[in-house]
């Protein structure tokens, strides 16, 4: 059986998910520090990630709902 190759994007997602997955982490404070400390380009890239993730979740949700109707 062949092993599936993990892309760089999947590796990044795994790291981000692991870091922010801890329930003790205050996501609002992370956002505040991101806005204050990181360059604008980093903030903009985070926003692109969030928008793409939201669109994908909505697309999957719509597909799931259309199957059950």
N, CA, C and O atoms as a Tinker XYZ file with bonds, in Angstrom:
   276  protein
     1  N      0.843000   -1.179000    0.000000    73     2
     2  CA     0.000000    0.000000    0.000000    64     1     3
     3  C      0.893000    1.249000    0.000000    63     2     4     5
     4  O      1.874000    1.335000    0.739000    81     3
     5  N      0.528000    2.194000   -0.836000    73     3     6
     6  CA     1.307000    3.430000   -0.933000    64     5     7
     7  C      0.901000    4.406000    0.148000    63     6     8     9
     8  O     -0.262000    4.490000    0.541000    81     7
     9  N      1.879000    5.131000    0.611000    73     7    10
    10  CA     1.621000    6.199000    1.580000    64     9    11
    11  C      1.273000    7.469000    0.856000    63    10    12    13
    12  O      1.899000    7.819000   -0.144000    81    11
    13  N      0.270000    8.161000    1.360000    73    11    14
    14  CA    -0.140000    9.433000    0.771000    64    13    15
    15  C      0.883000   10.503000    1.134000    63    14    16    17
    16  O      1.311000   10.590000    2.285000    81    15
    17  N      1.271000   11.308000    0.166000    73    15    18
    18  CA     2.237000   12.387000    0.388000    64    17    19
    19  C      1.509000   13.580000    0.988000    63    18    20    21
    20  O      0.469000   14.002000    0.482000    81    19
    21  N      2.059000   14.120000    2.066000    73    19    22
    22  CA     1.505000   15.295000    2.710000    64    21    23
    23  C      2.107000   16.541000    2.067000    63    22    24    25
    24  O      3.328000   16.675000    1.990000    81    23
    25  N      1.248000   17.451000    1.606000    73    23    26
    26  CA     1.727000   18.679000    0.971000    64    25    27
    27  C      2.214000   19.668000    2.025000    63    26    28    29
    28  O      1.928000   19.514000    3.213000    81    27
    29  N      2.947000   20.676000    1.585000    73    27    30
    30  CA     3.403000   21.729000    2.498000    64    29    31
    31  C      2.204000   22.422000    3.144000    63    30    32    33
    32  O      2.239000   22.756000    4.328000    81    31
    33  N      1.148000   22.636000    2.368000    73    31    34
    34  CA    -0.047000   23.308000    2.898000    64    33    35
    35  C     -0.697000   22.467000    4.000000    63    34    36    37
    36  O     -1.138000   23.003000    5.017000    81    35
    37  N     -0.754000   21.160000    3.795000    73    35    38
    38  CA    -1.325000   20.281000    4.828000    64    37    39
    39  C     -0.470000   20.278000    6.093000    63    38    40    41
    40  O     -0.995000   20.228000    7.205000    81    39
    41  N      0.841000   20.332000    5.917000    73    39    42
    42  CA     1.736000   20.388000    7.073000    64    41    43
    43  C      1.513000   21.669000    7.871000    63    42    44    45
    44  O      1.492000   21.640000    9.101000    81    43
    45  N      1.347000   22.799000    7.168000    73    43    46
    46  CA     1.099000   24.078000    7.838000    64    45    47
    47  C     -0.222000   24.027000    8.602000    63    46    48    49
    48  O     -0.307000   24.481000    9.743000    81    47
    49  N     -1.254000   23.468000    7.960000    73    47    50
    50  CA    -2.566000   23.350000    8.616000    64    49    51
    51  C     -2.437000   22.535000    9.898000    63    50    52    53
    52  O     -3.003000   22.905000   10.927000    81    51
    53  N     -1.704000   21.440000    9.843000    73    51    54
    54  CA    -1.539000   20.603000   11.035000    64    53    55
    55  C     -0.861000   21.353000   12.164000    63    54    56    57
    56  O     -1.245000   21.205000   13.324000    81    55
    57  N      0.150000   22.163000   11.840000    73    55    58
    58  CA     0.848000   22.947000   12.861000    64    57    59
    59  C     -0.088000   24.010000   13.444000    63    58    60    61
    60  O     -0.179000   24.157000   14.662000    81    59
    61  N     -0.784000   24.750000   12.572000    73    59    62
    62  CA    -1.703000   25.795000   13.049000    64    61    63
    63  C     -2.792000   25.171000   13.915000    63    62    64    65
    64  O     -3.092000   25.677000   14.996000    81    63
    65  N     -3.384000   24.073000   13.445000    73    63    66
    66  CA    -4.458000   23.422000   14.198000    64    65    67
    67  C     -3.968000   22.960000   15.571000    63    66    68    69
    68  O     -4.670000   23.111000   16.571000    81    67
    69  N     -2.768000   22.402000   15.612000    73    67    70
    70  CA    -2.217000   21.950000   16.897000    64    69    71
    71  C     -1.984000   23.126000   17.841000    63    70    72    73
    72  O     -2.263000   23.029000   19.036000    81    71
    73  N     -1.474000   24.235000   17.308000    73    71    74
    74  CA    -1.171000   25.393000   18.150000    64    73    75
    75  C     -2.428000   26.062000   18.695000    63    74    76    77
    76  O     -2.470000   26.429000   19.869000    81    75
    77  N     -3.451000   26.223000   17.860000    73    75    78
    78  CA    -4.646000   26.939000   18.332000    64    77    79
    79  C     -5.730000   26.000000   18.851000    63    78    80    81
    80  O     -6.785000   26.449000   19.298000    81    79
    81  N     -5.468000   24.701000   18.791000    73    79    82
    82  CA    -6.444000   23.727000   19.253000    64    81    83
    83  C     -6.575000   23.627000   20.769000    63    82    84    85
    84  O     -7.573000   23.111000   21.273000    81    83
    85  N     -5.589000   24.110000   21.485000    73    83    86
    86  CA    -5.633000   24.063000   22.942000    64    85    87
    87  C     -6.723000   25.007000   23.453000    63    86    88    89
    88  O     -6.732000   26.194000   23.129000    81    87
    89  N     -7.631000   24.470000   24.246000    73    87    90
    90  CA    -8.758000   25.275000   24.725000    64    89    91
    91  C     -8.335000   26.356000   25.712000    63    90    92    93
    92  O     -9.099000   27.283000   25.981000    81    91
    93  N     -7.134000   26.245000   26.249000    73    91    94
    94  CA    -6.660000   27.267000   27.196000    64    93    95
    95  C     -6.119000   28.503000   26.478000    63    94    96    97
    96  O     -5.855000   29.519000   27.121000    81    95
    97  N     -5.954000   28.434000   25.172000    73    95    98
    98  CA    -5.431000   29.559000   24.391000    64    97    99
    99  C     -6.552000   30.562000   24.137000    63    98   100   101
   100  O     -7.638000   30.190000   23.692000    81    99
   101  N     -6.285000   31.825000   24.419000    73    99   102
   102  CA    -7.256000   32.898000   24.190000    64   101   103
   103  C     -7.080000   33.415000   22.759000    63   102   104   105
   104  O     -6.141000   34.154000   22.462000    81   103
   105  N     -7.994000   33.014000   21.890000    73   103   106
   106  CA    -7.882000   33.374000   20.473000    64   105   107
   107  C     -8.014000   34.872000   20.240000    63   106   108   109
   108  O     -7.406000   35.407000   19.313000    81   107
   109  N     -8.799000   35.558000   21.067000    73   107   110
   110  CA    -8.904000   37.016000   20.939000    64   109   111
   111  C     -7.560000   37.686000   21.190000    63   110   112   113
   112  O     -7.187000   38.623000   20.483000    81   111
   113  N     -6.839000   37.211000   22.190000    73   111   114
   114  CA    -5.521000   37.789000   22.484000    64   113   115
   115  C     -4.532000   37.485000   21.376000    63   114   116   117
   116  O     -3.687000   38.317000   21.049000    81   115
   117  N     -4.633000   36.289000   20.793000    73   115   118
   118  CA    -3.766000   35.964000   19.660000    64   117   119
   119  C     -4.038000   36.935000   18.518000    63   118   120   121
   120  O     -3.108000   37.438000   17.887000    81   119
   121  N     -5.325000   37.197000   18.254000    73   119   122
   122  CA    -5.681000   38.152000   17.204000    64   121   123
   123  C     -5.142000   39.540000   17.496000    63   122   124   125
   124  O     -4.655000   40.220000   16.592000    81   123
   125  N     -5.222000   39.964000   18.743000    73   123   126
   126  CA    -4.705000   41.282000   19.127000    64   125   127
   127  C     -3.195000   41.357000   18.884000    63   126   128   129
   128  O     -2.695000   42.332000   18.323000    81   127
   129  N     -2.484000   40.327000   19.306000    73   127   130
   130  CA    -1.026000   40.313000   19.115000    64   129   131
   131  C     -0.671000   40.245000   17.632000    63   130   132   133
   132  O      0.287000   40.877000   17.188000    81   131
   133  N     -1.443000   39.480000   16.875000    73   131   134
   134  CA    -1.209000   39.402000   15.433000    64   133   135
   135  C     -1.370000   40.777000   14.792000    63   134   136   137
   136  O     -0.543000   41.191000   13.979000    81   135
   137  N     -2.434000   41.478000   15.159000    73   135   138
   138  CA    -2.701000   42.794000   14.575000    64   137   139
   139  C     -1.626000   43.807000   14.976000    63   138   140   141
   140  O     -1.256000   44.671000   14.182000    81   139
   141  N     -1.129000   43.697000   16.210000    73   139   142
   142  CA    -0.154000   44.668000   16.698000    64   141   143
   143  C      1.274000   44.359000   16.262000    63   142   144   145
   144  O      2.033000   45.261000   15.909000    81   143
   145  N      1.629000   43.088000   16.290000    73   143   146
   146  CA     3.047000   42.714000   16.157000    64   145   147
   147  C      3.463000   42.244000   14.776000    63   146   148   149
   148  O      4.599000   42.469000   14.358000    81   147
   149  N      2.567000   41.601000   14.073000    73   147   150
   150  CA     2.946000   41.022000   12.775000    64   149   151
   151  C      2.813000   42.069000   11.672000    63   150   152   153
   152  O      1.984000   42.973000   11.769000    81   151
   153  N      3.619000   41.950000   10.638000    73   151   154
   154  CA     3.477000   42.855000    9.495000    64   153   155
   155  C      2.082000   42.705000    8.868000    63   154   156   157
   156  O      1.449000   41.656000    8.990000    81   155
   157  N      1.624000   43.742000    8.214000    73   155   158
   158  CA     0.299000   43.736000    7.590000    64   157   159
   159  C      0.136000   42.582000    6.616000    63   158   160   161
   160  O     -0.954000   42.022000    6.505000    81   159
   161  N      1.195000   42.217000    5.909000    73   159   162
   162  CA     1.092000   41.121000    4.945000    64   161   163
   163  C      0.737000   39.809000    5.648000    63   162   164   165
   164  O      0.000000   38.995000    5.091000    81   163
   165  N      1.238000   39.597000    6.839000    73   163   166
   166  CA     0.918000   38.377000    7.595000    64   165   167
   167  C     -0.542000   38.400000    8.023000    63   166   168   169
   168  O     -1.243000   37.394000    7.907000    81   167
   169  N     -0.997000   39.533000    8.511000    73   167   170
   170  CA    -2.416000   39.678000    8.868000    64   169   171
   171  C     -3.289000   39.392000    7.646000    63   170   172   173
   172  O     -4.265000   38.648000    7.744000    81   171
   173  N     -2.951000   39.967000    6.513000    73   171   174
   174  CA    -3.738000   39.764000    5.290000    64   173   175
   175  C     -3.751000   38.301000    4.871000    63   174   176   177
   176  O     -4.776000   37.795000    4.413000    81   175
   177  N     -2.614000   37.614000    5.024000    73   175   178
   178  CA    -2.564000   36.203000    4.665000    64   177   179
   179  C     -3.428000   35.365000    5.606000    63   178   180   181
   180  O     -4.055000   34.400000    5.170000    81   179
   181  N     -3.468000   35.720000    6.880000    73   179   182
   182  CA    -4.371000   35.033000    7.814000    64   181   183
   183  C     -5.823000   35.237000    7.402000    63   182   184   185
   184  O     -6.629000   34.310000    7.479000    81   183
   185  N     -6.152000   36.425000    6.974000    73   183   186
   186  CA    -7.526000   36.696000    6.541000    64   185   187
   187  C     -7.877000   35.877000    5.295000    63   186   188   189
   188  O     -8.998000   35.381000    5.177000    81   187
   189  N     -6.949000   35.737000    4.388000    73   187   190
   190  CA    -7.181000   34.911000    3.191000    64   189   191
   191  C     -7.420000   33.460000    3.599000    63   190   192   193
   192  O     -8.316000   32.804000    3.068000    81   191
   193  N     -6.623000   32.959000    4.540000    73   191   194
   194  CA    -6.807000   31.593000    5.033000    64   193   195
   195  C     -8.191000   31.429000    5.649000    63   194   196   197
   196  O     -8.889000   30.455000    5.366000    81   195
   197  N     -8.590000   32.387000    6.495000    73   195   198
   198  CA    -9.896000   32.304000    7.159000    64   197   199
   199  C    -11.043000   32.346000    6.151000    63   198   200   201
   200  O    -12.009000   31.593000    6.278000    81   199
   201  N    -10.942000   33.207000    5.169000    73   199   202
   202  CA   -11.996000   33.313000    4.153000    64   201   203
   203  C    -12.079000   32.045000    3.302000    63   202   204   205
   204  O    -13.174000   31.591000    2.970000    81   203
   205  N    -10.925000   31.473000    2.948000    73   203   206
   206  CA   -10.915000   30.235000    2.158000    64   205   207
   207  C    -11.486000   29.073000    2.968000    63   206   208   209
   208  O    -12.223000   28.245000    2.434000    81   207
   209  N    -11.150000   29.013000    4.247000    73   207   210
   210  CA   -11.666000   27.953000    5.112000    64   209   211
   211  C    -13.181000   28.077000    5.266000    63   210   212   213
   212  O    -13.896000   27.075000    5.222000    81   211
   213  N    -13.663000   29.290000    5.442000    73   211   214
   214  CA   -15.110000   29.512000    5.579000    64   213   215
   215  C    -15.842000   29.096000    4.301000    63   214   216   217
   216  O    -16.880000   28.437000    4.369000    81   215
   217  N    -15.313000   29.471000    3.156000    73   215   218
   218  CA   -15.939000   29.113000    1.881000    64   217   219
   219  C    -15.972000   27.599000    1.698000    63   218   220   221
   220  O    -16.976000   27.055000    1.237000    81   219
   221  N    -14.895000   26.918000    2.052000    73   219   222
   222  CA   -14.831000   25.460000    1.921000    64   221   223
   223  C    -15.820000   24.778000    2.869000    63   222   224   225
   224  O    -16.499000   23.827000    2.480000    81   223
   225  N    -15.902000   25.263000    4.115000    73   223   226
   226  CA   -16.865000   24.699000    5.075000    64   225   227
   227  C    -18.287000   24.875000    4.570000    63   226   228   229
   228  O    -19.089000   23.945000    4.643000    81   227
   229  N    -18.609000   26.064000    4.057000    73   227   230
   230  CA   -19.953000   26.318000    3.545000    64   229   231
   231  C    -20.259000   25.435000    2.345000    63   230   232   233
   232  O    -21.374000   24.930000    2.216000    81   231
   233  N    -19.277000   25.245000    1.463000    73   231   234
   234  CA   -19.460000   24.400000    0.288000    64   233   235
   235  C    -19.719000   22.955000    0.714000    63   234   236   237
   236  O    -20.606000   22.299000    0.168000    81   235
   237  N    -18.956000   22.459000    1.678000    73   235   238
   238  CA   -19.147000   21.091000    2.170000    64   237   239
   239  C    -20.490000   20.956000    2.882000    63   238   240   241
   240  O    -21.169000   19.939000    2.743000    81   239
   241  N    -20.869000   21.976000    3.641000    73   239   242
   242  CA   -22.143000   21.968000    4.347000    64   241   243
   243  C    -23.302000   21.929000    3.342000    63   242   244   245
   244  O    -24.262000   21.178000    3.519000    81   243
   245  N    -23.201000   22.737000    2.300000    73   243   246
   246  CA   -24.242000   22.765000    1.262000    64   245   247
   247  C    -24.359000   21.413000    0.567000    63   246   248   249
   248  O    -25.466000   20.941000    0.310000    81   247
   249  N    -23.208000   20.778000    0.258000    73   247   250
   250  CA   -23.216000   19.459000   -0.387000    64   249   251
   251  C    -23.858000   18.425000    0.524000    63   250   252   253
   252  O    -24.657000   17.608000    0.066000    81   251
   253  N    -23.517000   18.449000    1.809000    73   251   254
   254  CA   -24.070000   17.500000    2.765000    64   253   255
   255  C    -25.576000   17.680000    2.892000    63   254   256   257
   256  O    -26.317000   16.698000    2.935000    81   255
   257  N    -26.031000   18.918000    2.952000    73   255   258
   258  CA   -27.466000   19.182000    3.083000    64   257   259
   259  C    -28.229000   18.774000    1.837000    63   258   260   261
   260  O    -29.360000   18.297000    1.938000    81   259
   261  N    -27.635000   18.950000    0.665000    73   259   262
   262  CA   -28.334000   18.593000   -0.563000    64   261   263
   263  C    -28.470000   17.084000   -0.706000    63   262   264   265
   264  O    -29.406000   16.609000   -1.350000    81   263
   265  N    -27.565000   16.332000   -0.126000    73   263   266
   266  CA   -27.647000   14.872000   -0.162000    64   265   267
   267  C    -28.796000   14.380000    0.712000    63   266   268   269
   268  O    -29.469000   13.409000    0.370000    81   267
   269  N    -29.016000   15.047000    1.833000    73   267   270
   270  CA   -30.021000   14.614000    2.809000    64   269   271
   271  C    -31.422000   15.134000    2.497000    63   270   272   273
   272  O    -32.369000   14.812000    3.215000    81   271
   273  N    -31.567000   15.911000    1.467000    73   271   274
   274  CA   -32.891000   16.459000    1.149000    64   273   275
   275  C    -33.658000   15.557000    0.219000    63   274   276
   276  O    -34.791000   15.869000   -0.149000    81   275
